[in-house]
Amino acid sequence: MKKFEFAKFYDITDVAKEYDAEYDQYEKVFLCVDTWDFWIARILKGWANDDEEGYIEDEDNYLVERINIAKVEKMDGIESLMEIHAVLKDDFFENYDTYDADSLEDAIEILDGGYGIGKIEYENETV
């Protein structure tokens, strides 16, 4: 697998859904390598976050959830499916922050940040 670039989200939806059925409720799952953390972003269709009520059903909304997972070492990266699984193991489906979007494309744009969304390139690895 090609090493993940710094500060760029990668679509790991297939890997996440195979790893844990909890991810089946999400439209998309992404992973980003940052300096001291890994960021997991999940996109949930049909929900919004209200400051007073918390999550509320909204069939037209896409909710972007983000959580950070602390790295053991500053230079830790992602170069294999096993390393993706190690980060997902620490995803307890809590949220650091959330964003509402009108479409899946808008939700992905929130994560893009001008870096683009990466695709995992497999070399002799299975999902």
PyMOL CGO cylinders between C-alpha atoms (Angstrom):
from pymol import cmd
from pymol.cgo import CYLINDER

trace = [
    CYLINDER, 0.00, 0.00, 0.00, 1.20, 3.48, -0.80, 0.3, 1, 1, 1, 1, 1, 1,
    CYLINDER, 1.20, 3.48, -0.80, 1.99, 5.55, 2.32, 0.3, 1, 1, 1, 1, 1, 1,
    CYLINDER, 1.99, 5.55, 2.32, -0.71, 8.04, 3.32, 0.3, 1, 1, 1, 1, 1, 1,
    CYLINDER, -0.71, 8.04, 3.32, 0.26, 11.66, 2.70, 0.3, 1, 1, 1, 1, 1, 1,
    CYLINDER, 0.26, 11.66, 2.70, 0.32, 14.06, 5.64, 0.3, 1, 1, 1, 1, 1, 1,
    CYLINDER, 0.32, 14.06, 5.64, -2.87, 16.15, 6.19, 0.3, 1, 1, 1, 1, 1, 1,
    CYLINDER, -2.87, 16.15, 6.19, -4.83, 14.39, 3.44, 0.3, 1, 1, 1, 1, 1, 1,
    CYLINDER, -4.83, 14.39, 3.44, -7.98, 12.37, 4.08, 0.3, 1, 1, 1, 1, 1, 1,
    CYLINDER, -7.98, 12.37, 4.08, -8.20, 8.94, 2.46, 0.3, 1, 1, 1, 1, 1, 1,
    CYLINDER, -8.20, 8.94, 2.46, -11.45, 7.10, 1.74, 0.3, 1, 1, 1, 1, 1, 1,
    CYLINDER, -11.45, 7.10, 1.74, -11.26, 3.90, 3.79, 0.3, 1, 1, 1, 1, 1, 1,
    CYLINDER, -11.26, 3.90, 3.79, -14.98, 3.08, 3.67, 0.3, 1, 1, 1, 1, 1, 1,
    CYLINDER, -14.98, 3.08, 3.67, -14.56, -0.50, 2.38, 0.3, 1, 1, 1, 1, 1, 1,
    CYLINDER, -14.56, -0.50, 2.38, -11.78, -1.27, 4.86, 0.3, 1, 1, 1, 1, 1, 1,
    CYLINDER, -11.78, -1.27, 4.86, -13.74, 0.18, 7.80, 0.3, 1, 1, 1, 1, 1, 1,
    CYLINDER, -13.74, 0.18, 7.80, -16.97, -1.66, 6.94, 0.3, 1, 1, 1, 1, 1, 1,
    CYLINDER, -16.97, -1.66, 6.94, -15.14, -4.94, 6.61, 0.3, 1, 1, 1, 1, 1, 1,
    CYLINDER, -15.14, -4.94, 6.61, -13.29, -4.31, 9.87, 0.3, 1, 1, 1, 1, 1, 1,
    CYLINDER, -13.29, -4.31, 9.87, -16.37, -3.47, 12.00, 0.3, 1, 1, 1, 1, 1, 1,
    CYLINDER, -16.37, -3.47, 12.00, -20.09, -3.68, 11.15, 0.3, 1, 1, 1, 1, 1, 1,
    CYLINDER, -20.09, -3.68, 11.15, -20.64, -0.49, 13.21, 0.3, 1, 1, 1, 1, 1, 1,
    CYLINDER, -20.64, -0.49, 13.21, -19.37, 1.43, 10.17, 0.3, 1, 1, 1, 1, 1, 1,
    CYLINDER, -19.37, 1.43, 10.17, -22.20, 0.05, 7.99, 0.3, 1, 1, 1, 1, 1, 1,
    CYLINDER, -22.20, 0.05, 7.99, -24.45, 2.94, 9.08, 0.3, 1, 1, 1, 1, 1, 1,
    CYLINDER, -24.45, 2.94, 9.08, -22.07, 5.46, 7.49, 0.3, 1, 1, 1, 1, 1, 1,
    CYLINDER, -22.07, 5.46, 7.49, -22.05, 6.60, 3.86, 0.3, 1, 1, 1, 1, 1, 1,
    CYLINDER, -22.05, 6.60, 3.86, -18.29, 7.17, 3.92, 0.3, 1, 1, 1, 1, 1, 1,
    CYLINDER, -18.29, 7.17, 3.92, -15.36, 6.76, 6.31, 0.3, 1, 1, 1, 1, 1, 1,
    CYLINDER, -15.36, 6.76, 6.31, -12.05, 8.60, 5.95, 0.3, 1, 1, 1, 1, 1, 1,
    CYLINDER, -12.05, 8.60, 5.95, -8.66, 8.56, 7.65, 0.3, 1, 1, 1, 1, 1, 1,
    CYLINDER, -8.66, 8.56, 7.65, -6.05, 11.34, 7.82, 0.3, 1, 1, 1, 1, 1, 1,
    CYLINDER, -6.05, 11.34, 7.82, -2.50, 11.38, 9.20, 0.3, 1, 1, 1, 1, 1, 1,
    CYLINDER, -2.50, 11.38, 9.20, -1.68, 14.55, 11.16, 0.3, 1, 1, 1, 1, 1, 1,
    CYLINDER, -1.68, 14.55, 11.16, 1.35, 15.52, 13.24, 0.3, 1, 1, 1, 1, 1, 1,
    CYLINDER, 1.35, 15.52, 13.24, 0.31, 14.13, 16.62, 0.3, 1, 1, 1, 1, 1, 1,
    CYLINDER, 0.31, 14.13, 16.62, -2.97, 12.43, 15.73, 0.3, 1, 1, 1, 1, 1, 1,
    CYLINDER, -2.97, 12.43, 15.73, -4.83, 10.34, 13.24, 0.3, 1, 1, 1, 1, 1, 1,
    CYLINDER, -4.83, 10.34, 13.24, -8.23, 11.76, 12.26, 0.3, 1, 1, 1, 1, 1, 1,
    CYLINDER, -8.23, 11.76, 12.26, -11.18, 9.50, 11.49, 0.3, 1, 1, 1, 1, 1, 1,
    CYLINDER, -11.18, 9.50, 11.49, -14.10, 11.19, 9.73, 0.3, 1, 1, 1, 1, 1, 1,
    CYLINDER, -14.10, 11.19, 9.73, -17.45, 9.49, 9.25, 0.3, 1, 1, 1, 1, 1, 1,
    CYLINDER, -17.45, 9.49, 9.25, -20.38, 10.73, 7.16, 0.3, 1, 1, 1, 1, 1, 1,
    CYLINDER, -20.38, 10.73, 7.16, -23.84, 9.84, 8.43, 0.3, 1, 1, 1, 1, 1, 1,
    CYLINDER, -23.84, 9.84, 8.43, -26.88, 10.43, 6.19, 0.3, 1, 1, 1, 1, 1, 1,
    CYLINDER, -26.88, 10.43, 6.19, -30.20, 11.51, 7.67, 0.3, 1, 1, 1, 1, 1, 1,
    CYLINDER, -30.20, 11.51, 7.67, -28.94, 13.19, 10.83, 0.3, 1, 1, 1, 1, 1, 1,
    CYLINDER, -28.94, 13.19, 10.83, -28.04, 16.70, 11.96, 0.3, 1, 1, 1, 1, 1, 1,
    CYLINDER, -28.04, 16.70, 11.96, -26.44, 18.03, 15.13, 0.3, 1, 1, 1, 1, 1, 1,
    CYLINDER, -26.44, 18.03, 15.13, -28.50, 20.54, 17.11, 0.3, 1, 1, 1, 1, 1, 1,
    CYLINDER, -28.50, 20.54, 17.11, -26.62, 22.52, 19.79, 0.3, 1, 1, 1, 1, 1, 1,
    CYLINDER, -26.62, 22.52, 19.79, -29.41, 21.98, 22.33, 0.3, 1, 1, 1, 1, 1, 1,
    CYLINDER, -29.41, 21.98, 22.33, -30.93, 18.62, 21.38, 0.3, 1, 1, 1, 1, 1, 1,
    CYLINDER, -30.93, 18.62, 21.38, -27.89, 16.76, 20.09, 0.3, 1, 1, 1, 1, 1, 1,
    CYLINDER, -27.89, 16.76, 20.09, -28.44, 14.47, 17.11, 0.3, 1, 1, 1, 1, 1, 1,
    CYLINDER, -28.44, 14.47, 17.11, -31.80, 14.92, 15.42, 0.3, 1, 1, 1, 1, 1, 1,
    CYLINDER, -31.80, 14.92, 15.42, -33.20, 13.12, 12.42, 0.3, 1, 1, 1, 1, 1, 1,
    CYLINDER, -33.20, 13.12, 12.42, -33.05, 15.15, 9.20, 0.3, 1, 1, 1, 1, 1, 1,
    CYLINDER, -33.05, 15.15, 9.20, -33.47, 13.05, 6.07, 0.3, 1, 1, 1, 1, 1, 1,
    CYLINDER, -33.47, 13.05, 6.07, -31.92, 15.73, 3.83, 0.3, 1, 1, 1, 1, 1, 1,
    CYLINDER, -31.92, 15.73, 3.83, -28.77, 16.28, 5.92, 0.3, 1, 1, 1, 1, 1, 1,
    CYLINDER, -28.77, 16.28, 5.92, -25.35, 14.66, 5.94, 0.3, 1, 1, 1, 1, 1, 1,
    CYLINDER, -25.35, 14.66, 5.94, -23.50, 14.82, 9.24, 0.3, 1, 1, 1, 1, 1, 1,
    CYLINDER, -23.50, 14.82, 9.24, -19.69, 14.78, 9.23, 0.3, 1, 1, 1, 1, 1, 1,
    CYLINDER, -19.69, 14.78, 9.23, -18.30, 13.38, 12.48, 0.3, 1, 1, 1, 1, 1, 1,
    CYLINDER, -18.30, 13.38, 12.48, -14.58, 13.67, 13.28, 0.3, 1, 1, 1, 1, 1, 1,
    CYLINDER, -14.58, 13.67, 13.28, -12.52, 12.10, 16.04, 0.3, 1, 1, 1, 1, 1, 1,
    CYLINDER, -12.52, 12.10, 16.04, -8.81, 12.23, 16.66, 0.3, 1, 1, 1, 1, 1, 1,
    CYLINDER, -8.81, 12.23, 16.66, -6.79, 9.22, 17.76, 0.3, 1, 1, 1, 1, 1, 1,
    CYLINDER, -6.79, 9.22, 17.76, -3.46, 10.02, 19.43, 0.3, 1, 1, 1, 1, 1, 1,
    CYLINDER, -3.46, 10.02, 19.43, -0.33, 8.62, 17.82, 0.3, 1, 1, 1, 1, 1, 1,
    CYLINDER, -0.33, 8.62, 17.82, 2.27, 6.69, 19.78, 0.3, 1, 1, 1, 1, 1, 1,
    CYLINDER, 2.27, 6.69, 19.78, 5.09, 8.41, 17.90, 0.3, 1, 1, 1, 1, 1, 1,
    CYLINDER, 5.09, 8.41, 17.90, 5.04, 11.73, 16.03, 0.3, 1, 1, 1, 1, 1, 1,
    CYLINDER, 5.04, 11.73, 16.03, 6.33, 10.12, 12.85, 0.3, 1, 1, 1, 1, 1, 1,
    CYLINDER, 6.33, 10.12, 12.85, 3.80, 7.24, 12.81, 0.3, 1, 1, 1, 1, 1, 1,
    CYLINDER, 3.80, 7.24, 12.81, 2.15, 6.89, 9.43, 0.3, 1, 1, 1, 1, 1, 1,
    CYLINDER, 2.15, 6.89, 9.43, -0.12, 4.52, 7.57, 0.3, 1, 1, 1, 1, 1, 1,
    CYLINDER, -0.12, 4.52, 7.57, 1.46, 2.10, 5.13, 0.3, 1, 1, 1, 1, 1, 1,
    CYLINDER, 1.46, 2.10, 5.13, -0.62, -1.09, 5.50, 0.3, 1, 1, 1, 1, 1, 1,
    CYLINDER, -0.62, -1.09, 5.50, -4.09, -2.44, 6.17, 0.3, 1, 1, 1, 1, 1, 1,
    CYLINDER, -4.09, -2.44, 6.17, -2.85, -3.64, 9.55, 0.3, 1, 1, 1, 1, 1, 1,
    CYLINDER, -2.85, -3.64, 9.55, -1.98, -0.03, 10.48, 0.3, 1, 1, 1, 1, 1, 1,
    CYLINDER, -1.98, -0.03, 10.48, -5.43, 1.15, 9.35, 0.3, 1, 1, 1, 1, 1, 1,
    CYLINDER, -5.43, 1.15, 9.35, -7.00, -1.55, 11.53, 0.3, 1, 1, 1, 1, 1, 1,
    CYLINDER, -7.00, -1.55, 11.53, -4.85, -0.43, 14.49, 0.3, 1, 1, 1, 1, 1, 1,
    CYLINDER, -4.85, -0.43, 14.49, -6.27, 3.10, 14.22, 0.3, 1, 1, 1, 1, 1, 1,
    CYLINDER, -6.27, 3.10, 14.22, -9.85, 1.86, 13.73, 0.3, 1, 1, 1, 1, 1, 1,
    CYLINDER, -9.85, 1.86, 13.73, -9.47, -0.27, 16.86, 0.3, 1, 1, 1, 1, 1, 1,
    CYLINDER, -9.47, -0.27, 16.86, -9.25, 2.97, 18.86, 0.3, 1, 1, 1, 1, 1, 1,
    CYLINDER, -9.25, 2.97, 18.86, -12.39, 4.50, 17.30, 0.3, 1, 1, 1, 1, 1, 1,
    CYLINDER, -12.39, 4.50, 17.30, -15.00, 4.39, 20.06, 0.3, 1, 1, 1, 1, 1, 1,
    CYLINDER, -15.00, 4.39, 20.06, -17.49, 6.33, 17.88, 0.3, 1, 1, 1, 1, 1, 1,
    CYLINDER, -17.49, 6.33, 17.88, -17.21, 9.46, 19.97, 0.3, 1, 1, 1, 1, 1, 1,
    CYLINDER, -17.21, 9.46, 19.97, -16.86, 12.82, 18.23, 0.3, 1, 1, 1, 1, 1, 1,
    CYLINDER, -16.86, 12.82, 18.23, -14.41, 15.68, 18.54, 0.3, 1, 1, 1, 1, 1, 1,
    CYLINDER, -14.41, 15.68, 18.54, -16.57, 17.82, 16.29, 0.3, 1, 1, 1, 1, 1, 1,
    CYLINDER, -16.57, 17.82, 16.29, -19.40, 17.61, 13.75, 0.3, 1, 1, 1, 1, 1, 1,
    CYLINDER, -19.40, 17.61, 13.75, -20.44, 19.52, 10.65, 0.3, 1, 1, 1, 1, 1, 1,
    CYLINDER, -20.44, 19.52, 10.65, -23.74, 19.56, 8.77, 0.3, 1, 1, 1, 1, 1, 1,
    CYLINDER, -23.74, 19.56, 8.77, -23.84, 19.39, 4.96, 0.3, 1, 1, 1, 1, 1, 1,
    CYLINDER, -23.84, 19.39, 4.96, -26.60, 19.46, 2.34, 0.3, 1, 1, 1, 1, 1, 1,
    CYLINDER, -26.60, 19.46, 2.34, -25.15, 16.66, 0.21, 0.3, 1, 1, 1, 1, 1, 1,
    CYLINDER, -25.15, 16.66, 0.21, -22.56, 13.92, 0.25, 0.3, 1, 1, 1, 1, 1, 1,
    CYLINDER, -22.56, 13.92, 0.25, -20.40, 16.02, -2.07, 0.3, 1, 1, 1, 1, 1, 1,
    CYLINDER, -20.40, 16.02, -2.07, -20.57, 18.99, 0.34, 0.3, 1, 1, 1, 1, 1, 1,
    CYLINDER, -20.57, 18.99, 0.34, -19.71, 16.72, 3.27, 0.3, 1, 1, 1, 1, 1, 1,
    CYLINDER, -19.71, 16.72, 3.27, -16.65, 15.41, 1.44, 0.3, 1, 1, 1, 1, 1, 1,
    CYLINDER, -16.65, 15.41, 1.44, -15.67, 18.98, 0.50, 0.3, 1, 1, 1, 1, 1, 1,
    CYLINDER, -15.67, 18.98, 0.50, -15.58, 19.85, 4.21, 0.3, 1, 1, 1, 1, 1, 1,
    CYLINDER, -15.58, 19.85, 4.21, -12.86, 17.22, 4.64, 0.3, 1, 1, 1, 1, 1, 1,
    CYLINDER, -12.86, 17.22, 4.64, -10.99, 17.97, 1.43, 0.3, 1, 1, 1, 1, 1, 1,
    CYLINDER, -10.99, 17.97, 1.43, -9.36, 21.16, 2.72, 0.3, 1, 1, 1, 1, 1, 1,
    CYLINDER, -9.36, 21.16, 2.72, -7.68, 21.77, -0.63, 0.3, 1, 1, 1, 1, 1, 1,
    CYLINDER, -7.68, 21.77, -0.63, -5.55, 18.62, -0.34, 0.3, 1, 1, 1, 1, 1, 1,
    CYLINDER, -5.55, 18.62, -0.34, -7.94, 16.37, -2.22, 0.3, 1, 1, 1, 1, 1, 1,
    CYLINDER, -7.94, 16.37, -2.22, -9.24, 13.00, -1.07, 0.3, 1, 1, 1, 1, 1, 1,
    CYLINDER, -9.24, 13.00, -1.07, -6.80, 10.14, -1.48, 0.3, 1, 1, 1, 1, 1, 1,
    CYLINDER, -6.80, 10.14, -1.48, -7.55, 6.64, -2.65, 0.3, 1, 1, 1, 1, 1, 1,
    CYLINDER, -7.55, 6.64, -2.65, -5.93, 3.59, -1.12, 0.3, 1, 1, 1, 1, 1, 1,
    CYLINDER, -5.93, 3.59, -1.12, -3.66, 1.75, -3.54, 0.3, 1, 1, 1, 1, 1, 1,
    CYLINDER, -3.66, 1.75, -3.54, -3.36, -1.94, -2.73, 0.3, 1, 1, 1, 1, 1, 1,
    CYLINDER, -3.36, -1.94, -2.73, -0.34, -4.02, -3.60, 0.3, 1, 1, 1, 1, 1, 1,
    CYLINDER, -0.34, -4.02, -3.60, -0.87, -7.68, -2.73, 0.3, 1, 1, 1, 1, 1, 1,
    CYLINDER, -0.87, -7.68, -2.73, -3.14, -6.79, 0.18, 0.3, 1, 1, 1, 1, 1, 1,
    CYLINDER, -3.14, -6.79, 0.18, -6.80, -7.66, 0.53, 0.3, 1, 1, 1, 1, 1, 1,
    CYLINDER, -6.80, -7.66, 0.53, -9.40, -5.38, 2.05, 0.3, 1, 1, 1, 1, 1, 1,
]
cmd.load_cgo(trace, "trace")
